[in-house]
Amino acid sequence: MALLEVTGLTKNFGGLAANQDITLSVEDGTIVGLIGPNGAGKTTLFNTIAGLYAPDAGRVVFAGADITGWPPERVCRAGIGRTFQITKSFRQMTVLENVMVGAFLHTFSPRQARQAALAAIEKTGLLSRKDMLAGNLTVADRKRLEVARALATRPRMLMLDEAMAGLNPKERQEAVELILFLAREGTTILLVEHVMEVVMPISHRLVVLDYGKQIAEGKPEAIARDERVIKAYLGERYRAPG
C-alpha cells in the first residue's frame, strides 16, 4: 500500500523547472532512495513534499489525504518528518532541548515533551550527550540530533536529506544501522543520498532524477543496469553485471 503518492509534481523557479512532472510512490514500511547528480532537483522535491514550497502543478497524497500545498507544520503533524542537508540545530540549546522542540508538535506539556524527546534520543544513540550543547557536537552527532528531533514529531515517514554527507566510513555504517533499525521499527524512509555504496544495498526501490526530470525508477539491481542512469549519474563503476 502506498503511504506517499506524488503525481505530476512540477516546481518552477522563474524560468527554471527544478522538478518536471515527477510521479512516484513510497510503499508503507519501505526504504526508497532518491538519487541523481547535483542540481537534479532532489532537495526541491523534498521541500515541495514537506510543504516548504507549493508546487506549480501536481498532487502530493499522504496516507490517503491530499496534502498538496499544506504548510510545513501541517505536513509534519500529518506524519512526515524530515532532516536537512545542512543541519539546523539550535546551537546554544542542549541536545534534549533541541529534540523537545520536535516533541512539542503534539503536546503543550514539558513533561510529556521531555519523555518523548528522551525516547527519540535513546533510539538515535545520543542519550549520553543529552545535556551537551548542540554546537559542541560532532558532525555525525549533529546528523543524529536532526533524526532524533524529527522522530520526536512521531512521523510515519521520515525524509532524510543526505544523512551521510561529511561522515567517515565508520560513521556512515553507524548511520546505515540507525536507518535500518528505524525501518524495522516501522518507519517508512525516503532518503536523498550520494553515497552509492550506502543507498544501493539498503533501498527497496530507487528513483532517479536528472535536470529536474525523473529518468528511472525501480529496484536497485535494475537501476544499476539502466543505461540512462549509468550515463547521467552512476558511471561504469556501478554498472551491475549481466
C-alpha positions as CSV (number, residue, x, y, z in Angstrom):
1,M,0.0,0.0,0.0
2,A,1.3,3.4,-1.0
3,L,1.9,5.7,2.0
4,L,3.1,8.6,-0.2
5,E,1.9,9.3,-3.7
6,V,3.4,12.1,-5.8
7,T,1.7,12.7,-9.2
8,G,2.8,15.0,-11.9
9,L,4.6,17.3,-9.5
10,T,6.2,20.4,-11.1
11,K,8.1,23.2,-9.4
12,N,9.5,26.2,-11.3
13,F,11.8,29.0,-10.1
14,G,11.5,31.8,-12.6
15,G,12.3,30.2,-16.0
16,L,14.0,27.1,-14.4
17,A,12.0,23.9,-14.0
18,A,13.5,22.4,-10.9
19,N,11.0,19.5,-10.9
20,Q,9.1,18.5,-14.1
21,D,6.2,16.1,-13.9
22,I,7.6,13.9,-11.1
23,T,5.4,10.8,-10.3
24,L,6.5,8.4,-7.6
25,S,5.1,6.4,-4.7
26,V,6.6,5.2,-1.4
27,E,5.1,2.0,0.0
28,D,4.4,1.8,3.7
29,G,7.3,0.2,5.5
30,T,9.9,0.5,2.7
31,I,13.1,2.4,2.2
32,V,13.1,4.4,-1.1
33,G,16.3,6.2,-2.3
34,L,16.2,9.4,-4.3
35,I,19.4,9.7,-6.3
36,G,20.8,11.9,-9.1
37,P,23.6,14.4,-9.8
38,N,23.9,17.7,-8.1
39,G,21.2,20.1,-9.3
40,A,18.9,17.3,-10.3
41,G,16.0,18.6,-8.2
42,K,16.2,16.1,-5.3
43,T,16.1,18.7,-2.4
44,T,13.4,20.7,-4.3
45,L,11.3,17.6,-4.4
46,F,11.8,17.0,-0.7
47,N,10.9,20.6,0.1
48,T,7.8,20.5,-2.0
49,I,6.6,17.3,-0.4
50,A,7.4,18.7,3.1
51,G,5.5,21.9,2.4
52,L,8.4,24.4,2.2
53,Y,7.4,25.1,-1.4
54,A,4.0,24.9,-3.0
55,P,4.1,23.0,-6.3
56,D,3.1,24.7,-9.6
57,A,1.4,21.6,-10.7
58,G,0.7,18.1,-9.5
59,R,-0.5,16.5,-6.3
60,V,1.0,15.1,-3.1
61,V,-1.1,12.5,-1.3
62,F,0.0,11.1,2.1
63,A,-1.9,8.4,4.0
64,G,-4.9,9.0,1.8
65,A,-5.0,12.7,2.4
66,D,-4.3,15.3,-0.3
67,I,-1.6,17.4,1.4
68,T,-0.7,19.5,-1.7
69,G,0.4,23.0,-0.7
70,W,-0.1,22.4,3.0
71,P,2.3,24.4,5.2
72,P,5.3,22.6,6.7
73,E,3.8,22.4,10.3
74,R,0.6,20.8,9.0
75,V,2.5,18.3,6.8
76,C,4.7,17.4,9.8
77,R,1.6,17.0,12.0
78,A,0.1,14.7,9.3
79,G,3.1,12.3,9.8
80,I,6.0,13.4,7.6
81,G,9.3,14.2,9.5
82,R,12.4,15.4,7.7
83,T,16.0,16.3,8.2
84,F,18.0,18.9,6.2
85,Q,21.2,18.6,4.1
86,I,22.7,21.3,6.3
87,T,21.9,20.6,9.9
88,K,19.5,23.1,11.6
89,S,20.1,22.6,15.3
90,F,19.8,25.3,17.9
91,R,23.5,25.5,18.8
92,Q,23.0,27.2,22.2
93,M,20.4,24.6,23.4
94,T,21.2,21.2,24.7
95,V,20.5,18.0,22.7
96,L,17.5,17.3,24.9
97,E,16.1,20.8,24.5
98,N,16.5,20.6,20.7
99,V,14.6,17.3,20.5
100,M,11.9,18.6,22.8
101,V,11.2,21.3,20.2
102,G,10.1,18.5,17.9
103,A,8.1,16.8,20.6
104,F,6.1,20.0,21.3
105,L,4.3,19.4,18.0
106,H,1.9,17.1,19.7
107,T,1.9,18.3,23.3
108,F,2.0,21.5,25.4
109,S,3.3,19.6,28.4
110,P,7.0,20.0,29.1
111,R,7.0,16.6,31.0
112,Q,5.4,14.8,28.0
113,A,7.7,16.5,25.6
114,R,10.8,15.6,27.7
115,Q,9.7,11.9,27.8
116,A,9.1,11.8,24.0
117,A,12.5,13.5,23.4
118,L,14.3,11.1,25.7
119,A,12.8,8.2,23.8
120,A,13.9,9.6,20.5
121,I,17.4,10.5,21.8
122,E,17.8,6.9,23.1
123,K,16.8,5.5,19.7
124,T,19.5,7.6,18.0
125,G,22.3,6.7,20.4
126,L,22.6,10.2,21.9
127,L,21.5,9.6,25.5
128,S,25.0,10.1,26.9
129,R,25.1,13.5,25.2
130,K,21.6,14.7,26.1
131,D,22.9,17.6,28.2
132,M,25.6,18.8,25.7
133,L,25.1,22.0,23.7
134,A,24.2,21.1,20.2
135,G,27.0,23.5,19.0
136,N,29.6,21.2,20.6
137,L,28.5,18.0,18.8
138,T,30.5,16.3,16.0
139,V,29.1,16.3,12.5
140,A,27.9,12.8,12.9
141,D,26.1,13.5,16.2
142,R,24.5,16.7,14.7
143,K,23.1,14.5,12.0
144,R,21.8,12.1,14.7
145,L,20.3,15.0,16.5
146,E,18.4,16.0,13.3
147,V,17.0,12.5,13.1
148,A,16.1,12.5,16.8
149,R,14.2,15.8,16.6
150,A,12.3,14.5,13.5
151,L,11.5,11.3,15.4
152,A,10.1,13.3,18.3
153,T,7.4,14.6,15.9
154,R,6.1,10.9,15.6
155,P,6.5,10.5,11.9
156,R,5.0,7.7,9.8
157,M,7.5,8.6,7.1
158,L,11.0,10.1,7.7
159,M,12.7,12.0,4.9
160,L,16.5,12.1,5.2
161,D,18.3,14.6,3.1
162,E,22.0,13.5,2.7
163,A,22.2,12.0,6.1
164,M,25.7,10.5,5.2
165,A,27.3,13.8,3.9
166,G,30.5,14.6,5.7
167,L,30.8,11.3,7.5
168,N,33.7,8.9,7.6
169,P,33.2,5.2,6.7
170,K,32.7,4.1,10.3
171,E,30.1,6.9,10.9
172,R,28.4,6.0,7.6
173,Q,28.0,2.4,8.7
174,E,26.6,3.5,12.1
175,A,24.1,5.8,10.2
176,V,23.1,2.9,8.0
177,E,22.5,0.7,11.1
178,L,20.3,3.5,12.5
179,I,18.2,3.8,9.3
180,L,17.7,0.0,9.2
181,F,16.7,0.0,12.9
182,L,14.1,2.7,12.3
183,A,12.8,0.8,9.3
184,R,12.5,-2.4,11.3
185,E,10.5,-0.4,13.9
186,G,8.0,0.5,11.2
187,T,9.1,4.0,10.0
188,T,8.9,4.4,6.2
189,I,12.1,6.1,4.9
190,L,12.6,8.3,1.9
191,L,16.2,9.4,1.6
192,V,18.4,11.5,-0.7
193,E,21.9,10.1,-0.8
194,H,25.0,10.4,-3.0
195,V,27.0,7.6,-1.4
196,M,26.0,4.7,-3.7
197,E,27.7,2.1,-1.5
198,V,25.2,3.0,1.2
199,V,21.9,3.7,-0.7
200,M,22.0,0.8,-3.1
201,P,22.1,-2.1,-0.6
202,I,19.5,-0.7,1.8
203,S,16.9,0.7,-0.6
204,H,13.9,-1.4,-1.7
205,R,13.5,1.0,-4.7
206,L,15.3,3.9,-6.2
207,V,14.0,7.0,-8.0
208,V,16.5,8.8,-10.3
209,L,16.3,12.5,-11.2
210,D,18.4,14.3,-13.7
211,Y,17.9,18.0,-14.7
212,G,14.6,18.1,-12.8
213,K,13.2,15.1,-14.7
214,Q,12.5,11.6,-13.5
215,I,14.6,9.3,-15.7
216,A,14.2,5.9,-13.9
217,E,12.5,4.1,-11.0
218,G,12.9,0.5,-9.9
219,K,14.8,-1.9,-7.8
220,P,18.5,-1.1,-7.2
221,E,19.7,-4.0,-9.4
222,A,17.6,-2.8,-12.3
223,I,18.7,0.8,-11.8
224,A,22.4,-0.3,-11.8
225,R,21.8,-1.7,-15.4
226,D,19.8,1.2,-16.7
227,E,21.9,2.9,-19.5
228,R,20.2,6.3,-18.9
229,V,21.2,6.2,-15.2
230,I,24.7,5.0,-15.9
231,K,25.3,7.8,-18.4
232,A,23.7,10.5,-16.3
233,Y,24.9,9.6,-12.9
234,L,26.3,6.3,-11.8
235,G,29.1,5.8,-14.4
236,E,30.5,2.4,-15.4
237,R,31.8,1.8,-11.8
238,Y,28.4,1.0,-10.5
239,R,27.1,-1.0,-13.5
240,A,25.6,-4.3,-12.3
241,P,26.9,-7.4,-14.1
242,G,24.8,-9.3,-16.5
